[in-house]
């Protein structure tokens, strides 16, 4: 099972994206555990994670999170604004799977 963590400012809009991502993963036969956490809880919620995706509004965390997580083998990236805005769960799952494949 792949564990994906989405980091956002408060967790409200991202929870809808999590639902869309779970639906997309299920339809593709991908077993995932997807959670959304606010930025203040991000550091405490990355253990055992396969990939961390940042909502566009917290893109300023990218360098710090890469520095903390990539040495542990956890890729970090920002969700493309268009996919976030459209709540395109399928595209975001694809982004997460590509990051995991390349790690």
N, C-alpha and C positions, 0 to 999 in steps of 0.2 A: 504494500500500500504506500502510495506517495503522499507525503505530508507537505502541504502548501500553506504558507502564512502570508496573508495580506496585511500590510501596515497602512493605517490611515490616521487622520487627525483625531476623529472621535469614534469611528466604527459604524456610523449610521448608514451612509450611502453604500459603503463597502459590503455590508451584510446582504444587500440585494444582489450585488455582483457575486458573492459567494454562492448564493442560491442558483444563479444562472450558470456558474462554473460547475457546480455539482451536477446539474441537469445535463450539461454538455459532456462532462466526464462519463456519466452513467450511460448516455446514449452511444458513447464511443467504447464502452467496455473498460474504462480506465478506473481502477480502484484508487480513490483519493480520500484524504482527510483534509478539508479546507477550512481554515479559520481566519477571521478578521480580528485584529487587535489594534487598539489605539497606540500611537507612537510611544506613549509613556510606559506601556506594558510590553513593547516589542522585545526588549532584551531578555525578559523573563519567559518568553514564549517561543524561543527558537530551537530549543533542545530537540534533537531528533528530526529536525526539519530538513526537507530535501531542497526547497527553494523558498526565497522570500521575495515577494513583489510589493513594491511601494506604490501607493496611490499617487497620482500626479501632484496633489497638493502637499505631499511630504517629500517631494523629490530632493529637497535639501539634505535629507538624511542619507542619501545614496553613498557618498564617499565614506562617511563614518561607519555605516553598516557593512559596506564591502570590506573595510579594514578589519572589522570585528569578526565577520562571518566567513569570508572567503578562505582564510587560513584553515577553517574547520571543514572546508569542502562544501559550503552552502552558498550557491550563487545568489546574487541580489541584483534586481533590475527594477526599473520604473515601468509601470503599466502605461502603454501608449494612451495618450489623452483621449483620442477618438474612441478607442475600445472601452475605456473607462466611462466616458460620457454616454456612450450608446449601451452600456451594460452588456457588452458582447462577451458573454461567458465562454463561448467557443474559441474566440481569438485569444483570450487570456489564458485558457487551458493550453492552447497550442504554444503560446509564449513560454509558459511554465515548463512544458514537456521539452521544448527545445533547449532551455537552460539546463535542465537536468541531464539531457543527452550529452551536452557539451562539457559537463563538469569533470 
